[in-house]
Amino acid sequence: AVVSTQSTGADLLADEEEHANQPEWIALERQHFHQYRDQNKDGFVDVNELRDWLQPEGGSPALSEAHHLVRQSDRNKDGKLSAKEIMDSYQVFVGSQATDFGRMLHTEL
């Protein structure tokens, strides 16, 4: 087993009271863990589930990252990014895997 709900997020929140007041991103990650990442519902993400999460079958890592950037930055939800939306989402782009893997992105696009 690689990751479990017991080892991610839960250890950041010591008791039920803190769990009830968890940040929205932790609640969302917990939901994604159960809905999408833990495919066999054993409470853990194994190597195969982790591989599927990081690189879905037939999916391009660059294309996945591009979709992620648009989803995170497209404030008016028109499916396109304006210069203002990109500038307003500067931190999303700075933290993007696309900045770490620019050569891959250039090659694939």
HUGITA-V337877 format. One record per residue. N is the residue number from 1. PSI is psi in degrees with one decimal (* if undefined). D_FIRST is the distance of its C-alpha to the first C-alpha in whole Angstrom. Layout:
((N & PSI & D_FIRST) (N & PSI & D_FIRST))
//
This chain:
((1 & 138.2 & 0) (2 & -50.8 & 4) (3 & 142.1 & 6) (4 & 164.6 & 8) (5 & -24.8 & 11) (6 & -25.3 & 12) (7 & -2.2 & 11) (8 & 130.2 & 13) (9 & -52.0 & 16) (10 & -37.5 & 16) (11 & -12.1 & 17) (12 & -19.1 & 20) (13 & 105.1 & 21) (14 & -38.9 & 22) (15 & 176.2 & 24) (16 & -37.6 & 25) (17 & -44.9 & 28) (18 & -37.7 & 26) (19 & -38.8 & 24) (20 & -27.0 & 27) (21 & 24.9 & 28) (22 & 150.3 & 25) (23 & 153.0 & 26) (24 & -36.3 & 26) (25 & -31.7 & 23) (26 & -42.9 & 21) (27 & -41.4 & 22) (28 & -43.0 & 21) (29 & -38.7 & 18) (30 & -42.8 & 17) (31 & -45.5 & 19) (32 & -37.4 & 17) (33 & -50.0 & 14) (34 & -36.4 & 15) (35 & -42.6 & 17) (36 & -39.8 & 16) (37 & -45.3 & 12) (38 & 76.5 & 11) (39 & -33.6 & 13) (40 & 4.6 & 12) (41 & 37.0 & 12) (42 & 3.5 & 10) (43 & 2.8 & 9) (44 & 157.2 & 6) (45 & 114.7 & 6) (46 & -178.9 & 5) (47 & -44.3 & 7) (48 & -40.3 & 10) (49 & -38.3 & 10) (50 & -42.6 & 10) (51 & -44.4 & 13) (52 & -34.9 & 15) (53 & -45.9 & 15) (54 & -32.0 & 16) (55 & 87.8 & 18) (56 & 146.7 & 19) (57 & 131.0 & 21) (58 & -2.3 & 24) (59 & 145.2 & 24) (60 & 130.1 & 25) (61 & -37.5 & 24) (62 & -42.4 & 27) (63 & -41.1 & 28) (64 & -42.4 & 25) (65 & -38.8 & 26) (66 & -44.1 & 29) (67 & -41.4 & 29) (68 & -46.0 & 27) (69 & -41.0 & 29) (70 & -46.7 & 32) (71 & -41.2 & 30) (72 & -25.7 & 30) (73 & -16.5 & 33) (74 & 85.9 & 35) (75 & -37.0 & 37) (76 & 4.1 & 40) (77 & 39.8 & 37) (78 & 2.3 & 40) (79 & 4.2 & 37) (80 & 153.4 & 39) (81 & 126.7 & 38) (82 & 165.9 & 42) (83 & -39.7 & 42) (84 & -43.1 & 42) (85 & -39.4 & 39) (86 & -45.9 & 38) (87 & -39.2 & 39) (88 & -22.7 & 38) (89 & 28.8 & 35) (90 & -45.8 & 35) (91 & -33.4 & 32) (92 & -42.3 & 30) (93 & -38.6 & 31) (94 & -37.9 & 31) (95 & 2.6 & 27) (96 & 145.6 & 27) (97 & -24.6 & 25) (98 & -31.8 & 28) (99 & -27.9 & 30) (100 & -30.3 & 27) (101 & 44.0 & 27) (102 & -38.5 & 31) (103 & -42.2 & 32) (104 & -45.1 & 29) (105 & -44.2 & 31) (106 & -41.7 & 34) (107 & -43.1 & 34) (108 & -30.5 & 32) (109 & * & 34))
//
